[in-house]
Amino acid sequence: MKKGISLIGLSIIFGTLLGWAEEAIPLLNLGEWNIIDIPFAAFLLSLFLVLLFISLSKNFIVGTTTAVLYAASFLGIKLFLRFHTAYSLFSQDRIVFLAILLFFSVVSIVFLSVGRDYIARHVKEISNVKGKARIDLAFPIIFFLFALLISSITVVLEGNAILILPPFLNFLTVVVILASLLTIFSFNEISGFFIGFFSISIYFLLSRFVNNGFDVQSIMVFEKVFFSVVLLYSAVFGLFALLLGRSSRIFLFSILCKRAIQQENAVVPPPSDEGEQHNTAGTVEDEEVDEEETVDSTQESTLSSGKEDNKNK
């Protein structure tokens, strides 16, 4: 109970701080660091922090409460300090941000609740079938490579204006959504981290190379701040994807264990050696009794025939 209250309190505190920082930091003169996209950075940090609180909470109600209160405090501080009006607060970008945050929060809460609950109730059975509930490594590798391909294709589509997105979406948001979905289906936290890290970094780096005519030397010399910012984005999103991949792995592991336990219980055990020995002993005893009865009957018939011979004499 104390842990749940602490997590709820932390979600309110960090939601308030990030909501304030998103409005206050752009007012500062950061020099070269002004290239940081503060709303996007706040969005990535929010994804990571909410999933961190959900992962630490081992209760469905606490996890849901932390996600809702984080979003409420993030928006509430803007109204309290009059950064926005109630109408301007819910812009298209912010609605998309909240939708993505709440969707993946709910997915993580459901996966962790279902998976942990089943594992906790079947600890002994799972220990017996743990070796049969392994997740195939093909999924993490395939979806990691697919994420790299999607990031590269997105840059080409954006640069050549091949695809027109709705006004409430941009290509960077599409990369975040697709990378998060691929992380879920990879069922592995390590693969999830690499999906999150490289999907963001490839998008930003390829976009900068395309805009500068692939002049790699000038970019490496004059774009050190840019590389630092991209590294920051990639690391935060990679940590979010790691937590998301962990929740999907726990969920899939519980399903595989359930199937393995059902298969284990469906197998009829063969008769034990003691039963076979008992049946064999019983068969031998029956044969001995039959032999004794045969011998007795033979002796009786021999004696009766002898008596008849004596009477005839």
C-alpha positions as CSV (number, residue, x, y, z in Angstrom):
1,M,0.0,0.0,0.0
2,K,2.8,2.4,0.9
3,K,4.6,1.7,-2.4
4,G,1.4,2.4,-4.3
5,I,0.9,5.8,-2.6
6,S,4.6,6.7,-3.3
7,L,4.2,5.9,-7.0
8,I,1.0,7.9,-7.2
9,G,2.7,10.8,-5.5
10,L,5.7,10.6,-7.8
11,S,3.5,10.5,-10.9
12,I,1.8,13.8,-9.8
13,I,5.1,15.4,-9.0
14,F,6.8,14.5,-12.3
15,G,3.7,15.3,-14.3
16,T,3.6,18.7,-12.8
17,L,7.3,19.3,-13.4
18,L,7.2,18.2,-17.0
19,G,4.1,20.2,-17.7
20,W,5.8,23.3,-16.3
21,A,9.1,22.6,-18.0
22,E,7.5,22.2,-21.4
23,E,6.2,25.8,-21.2
24,A,9.1,27.4,-19.3
25,I,12.2,26.1,-21.0
26,P,11.4,27.6,-24.5
27,L,11.5,31.0,-22.8
28,L,15.2,30.5,-21.8
29,N,18.1,31.3,-24.1
30,L,19.9,28.0,-24.4
31,G,22.1,29.0,-27.4
32,E,22.9,26.0,-29.6
33,W,20.7,23.8,-27.4
34,N,17.6,25.6,-28.7
35,I,17.4,23.0,-31.4
36,I,15.8,20.7,-28.8
37,D,12.2,20.1,-29.6
38,I,10.8,20.6,-26.1
39,P,7.3,19.2,-26.7
40,F,8.7,16.1,-28.3
41,A,11.3,15.6,-25.5
42,A,8.5,16.0,-22.9
43,F,6.4,13.5,-24.8
44,L,9.2,10.9,-24.8
45,L,10.0,11.5,-21.1
46,S,6.3,11.2,-20.3
47,L,6.1,7.8,-22.1
48,F,9.2,6.5,-20.2
49,L,8.1,7.8,-16.8
50,V,4.6,6.5,-17.0
51,L,5.7,3.0,-18.0
52,L,8.3,3.1,-15.3
53,F,5.7,3.8,-12.6
54,I,3.4,1.1,-14.1
55,S,6.3,-1.5,-14.1
56,L,7.1,-0.7,-10.5
57,S,3.4,-1.0,-9.4
58,K,2.3,-4.6,-9.0
59,N,-1.4,-3.6,-8.9
60,F,-3.8,-2.9,-11.7
61,I,-5.6,-0.1,-9.8
62,V,-2.3,1.6,-8.9
63,G,-0.9,1.4,-12.4
64,T,-4.1,2.9,-13.9
65,T,-4.2,5.6,-11.3
66,T,-0.6,6.7,-11.9
67,A,-1.1,7.0,-15.6
68,V,-4.3,9.0,-15.3
69,L,-3.0,11.3,-12.5
70,Y,0.2,11.9,-14.5
71,A,-1.7,13.1,-17.5
72,A,-4.0,15.2,-15.3
73,S,-1.2,16.9,-13.5
74,F,0.7,17.5,-16.7
75,L,-2.3,19.3,-18.2
76,G,-3.5,20.8,-14.9
77,I,-0.3,22.8,-14.2
78,K,-0.7,24.6,-17.6
79,L,-4.2,25.8,-16.6
80,F,-3.2,26.6,-13.1
81,L,-0.3,28.9,-14.2
82,R,-2.4,30.1,-17.2
83,F,0.0,29.0,-19.9
84,H,-3.1,27.9,-21.9
85,T,-6.8,28.3,-21.9
86,A,-8.9,25.1,-21.6
87,Y,-9.7,25.4,-25.3
88,S,-6.1,25.9,-26.6
89,L,-4.8,23.2,-24.2
90,F,-6.4,20.4,-26.2
91,S,-4.8,21.0,-29.6
92,Q,-4.5,18.3,-32.2
93,D,-0.9,17.5,-31.3
94,R,-1.7,17.3,-27.6
95,I,-4.7,15.0,-28.1
96,V,-2.4,12.7,-30.2
97,F,0.2,12.8,-27.4
98,L,-2.4,11.9,-24.8
99,A,-3.9,9.1,-26.9
100,I,-0.5,7.5,-27.5
101,L,0.4,7.8,-23.8
102,L,-2.8,6.3,-22.5
103,F,-3.0,3.6,-25.1
104,F,0.4,2.1,-24.5
105,S,-0.1,2.6,-20.7
106,V,-3.3,0.5,-20.8
107,V,-1.5,-2.1,-22.9
108,S,1.3,-2.3,-20.5
109,I,-1.0,-2.4,-17.5
110,V,-3.1,-5.3,-18.9
111,F,-0.1,-7.3,-20.0
112,L,1.6,-7.0,-16.6
113,S,-1.5,-7.6,-14.6
114,V,-2.5,-10.7,-16.5
115,G,1.0,-12.1,-16.8
116,R,2.0,-11.5,-13.2
117,D,-1.3,-12.8,-11.8
118,Y,-1.0,-16.1,-13.6
119,I,2.7,-16.6,-12.7
120,A,2.0,-15.8,-9.1
121,R,-0.9,-18.4,-8.9
122,H,1.0,-21.2,-10.7
123,V,4.6,-20.9,-9.3
124,K,5.1,-24.6,-8.8
125,E,3.6,-25.7,-12.1
126,I,5.6,-23.1,-14.0
127,S,8.9,-24.2,-12.4
128,N,8.2,-27.7,-13.9
129,V,7.4,-26.5,-17.4
130,K,9.7,-23.4,-17.5
131,G,12.0,-25.0,-20.1
132,K,9.1,-25.7,-22.4
133,A,7.9,-22.1,-22.4
134,R,10.8,-20.4,-24.2
135,I,10.1,-17.5,-26.6
136,D,11.6,-17.9,-30.1
137,L,14.4,-15.5,-30.8
138,A,13.2,-15.1,-34.3
139,F,10.6,-12.5,-33.2
140,P,13.0,-10.0,-31.7
141,I,15.4,-10.2,-34.6
142,I,12.7,-9.9,-37.3
143,F,10.9,-7.0,-35.7
144,F,14.1,-5.2,-35.0
145,L,15.1,-5.3,-38.6
146,F,11.6,-4.4,-39.7
147,A,11.8,-1.3,-37.4
148,L,15.0,-0.1,-39.1
149,L,13.4,-0.6,-42.5
150,I,10.4,1.4,-41.5
151,S,12.5,4.3,-40.2
152,S,14.4,4.5,-43.5
153,I,11.3,4.3,-45.6
154,T,9.6,7.0,-43.5
155,V,12.5,9.4,-44.3
156,V,12.2,8.7,-48.0
157,L,8.4,9.2,-48.0
158,E,8.8,12.5,-46.1
159,G,11.6,13.9,-48.2
160,N,9.9,13.1,-51.5
161,A,6.4,14.0,-50.4
162,I,5.2,10.7,-51.6
163,L,2.7,10.3,-48.8
164,I,0.4,13.0,-47.3
165,L,-0.5,12.5,-43.6
166,P,-3.6,13.8,-41.8
167,P,-3.0,17.3,-40.2
168,F,-2.9,15.8,-36.7
169,L,0.0,13.5,-37.6
170,N,3.6,13.9,-38.6
171,F,6.2,11.4,-39.8
172,L,8.1,11.5,-36.5
173,T,4.9,10.5,-34.6
174,V,4.3,7.7,-37.1
175,V,7.8,6.4,-36.4
176,V,7.1,6.4,-32.6
177,I,3.8,4.6,-33.0
178,L,5.1,1.9,-35.4
179,A,8.2,1.4,-33.3
180,S,6.1,0.9,-30.2
181,L,3.8,-1.6,-31.9
182,L,6.8,-3.5,-33.2
183,T,8.3,-3.6,-29.7
184,I,5.1,-5.2,-28.4
185,F,5.3,-8.0,-31.0
186,S,9.0,-8.5,-30.4
187,F,8.2,-9.9,-26.9
188,N,11.7,-9.0,-25.7
189,E,13.0,-6.1,-23.7
190,I,16.5,-6.1,-25.2
191,S,15.0,-6.1,-28.7
192,G,12.6,-3.4,-27.6
193,F,15.5,-1.1,-26.4
194,F,17.3,-1.5,-29.8
195,I,14.1,-0.9,-31.7
196,G,13.4,2.3,-29.8
197,F,17.0,3.5,-29.9
198,F,17.7,2.9,-33.6
199,S,14.3,3.8,-35.0
200,I,14.6,7.4,-33.6
201,S,18.3,7.8,-34.4
202,I,18.0,6.5,-37.9
203,Y,15.1,8.9,-38.6
204,F,16.9,12.0,-37.4
205,L,20.3,11.1,-38.9
206,L,19.0,10.1,-42.3
207,S,16.9,13.3,-42.4
208,R,19.9,15.5,-41.7
209,F,22.1,13.6,-44.2
210,V,19.4,14.0,-46.9
211,N,19.0,17.8,-46.1
212,N,22.8,18.3,-46.3
213,G,23.4,16.4,-49.4
214,F,25.1,13.5,-47.5
215,D,28.1,15.8,-46.6
216,V,29.1,13.5,-43.8
217,Q,32.3,15.4,-42.9
218,S,30.7,18.8,-42.3
219,I,27.9,17.2,-40.3
220,M,30.4,15.3,-38.1
221,V,32.4,18.6,-37.5
222,F,29.6,21.1,-37.0
223,E,26.7,19.1,-35.7
224,K,28.0,17.8,-32.3
225,V,25.0,19.4,-30.5
226,F,22.7,17.8,-32.9
227,F,24.2,14.3,-32.3
228,S,23.9,14.9,-28.6
229,V,20.2,15.7,-28.8
230,V,19.6,12.7,-31.1
231,L,21.4,10.5,-28.6
232,L,19.2,11.9,-25.8
233,Y,16.0,11.3,-27.8
234,S,17.1,7.8,-28.7
235,A,18.1,6.8,-25.2
236,V,14.8,7.9,-23.6
237,F,12.7,6.3,-26.2
238,G,14.8,3.1,-26.0
239,L,14.2,2.9,-22.3
240,F,10.4,3.3,-22.9
241,A,10.5,0.5,-25.5
242,L,12.5,-1.7,-23.1
243,L,9.7,-1.4,-20.5
244,L,7.1,-2.0,-23.1
245,G,8.9,-5.1,-24.5
246,R,9.3,-6.4,-20.9
247,S,5.5,-6.2,-20.3
248,S,4.7,-8.0,-23.5
249,R,7.3,-10.7,-22.7
250,I,5.8,-11.4,-19.3
251,F,2.4,-11.7,-20.9
252,L,3.5,-14.1,-23.6
253,F,5.5,-16.1,-21.1
254,S,2.4,-16.6,-19.0
255,I,0.4,-17.8,-22.1
256,L,3.2,-20.3,-23.0
257,C,3.4,-21.6,-19.5
258,K,-0.4,-22.1,-19.4
259,R,-0.3,-24.1,-22.6
260,A,2.6,-26.2,-21.4
261,I,0.9,-26.9,-18.1
262,Q,-2.3,-28.0,-20.0
263,Q,-0.3,-30.3,-22.2
264,E,1.5,-31.7,-19.2
265,N,-1.7,-32.5,-17.5
266,A,-3.3,-34.0,-20.6
267,V,-0.6,-36.7,-20.8
268,V,-1.7,-40.0,-19.2
269,P,1.2,-41.4,-17.1
270,P,2.3,-44.9,-17.9
271,P,1.9,-47.7,-15.3
272,S,4.6,-47.8,-12.6
273,D,7.1,-50.6,-12.3
274,E,5.6,-51.6,-9.0
275,G,2.3,-52.2,-10.6
276,E,3.8,-54.2,-13.3
277,Q,5.7,-56.3,-10.8
278,H,2.5,-56.8,-8.8
279,N,0.6,-58.0,-11.9
280,T,3.5,-60.3,-12.8
281,A,3.6,-61.8,-9.3
282,G,-0.1,-62.3,-9.4
283,T,0.1,-64.1,-12.8
284,V,2.9,-66.4,-11.4
285,E,0.8,-67.2,-8.3
286,D,-2.2,-68.1,-10.5
287,E,-0.1,-70.4,-12.6
288,E,1.3,-72.1,-9.5
289,V,-2.2,-72.7,-8.1
290,D,-3.3,-74.1,-11.5
291,E,-0.3,-76.5,-11.5
292,E,-1.0,-77.6,-7.9
293,E,-4.6,-78.3,-8.7
294,T,-3.6,-80.3,-11.8
295,V,-1.1,-82.4,-9.7
296,D,-3.7,-83.0,-7.0
297,S,-6.3,-84.1,-9.6
298,T,-3.8,-86.4,-11.2
299,Q,-2.9,-88.0,-7.9
300,E,-6.5,-88.5,-7.0
301,S,-7.3,-90.2,-10.3
302,T,-4.2,-92.5,-9.9
303,L,-5.3,-93.6,-6.4
304,S,-8.9,-94.3,-7.4
305,S,-7.7,-96.4,-10.3
306,G,-5.5,-98.4,-8.0
307,K,-8.4,-99.1,-5.6
308,E,-10.5,-100.4,-8.5
309,D,-7.8,-102.8,-9.5
310,N,-7.5,-104.2,-6.0
311,K,-11.3,-104.9,-5.9
312,N,-11.2,-106.7,-9.2
313,K,-8.5,-109.0,-7.9
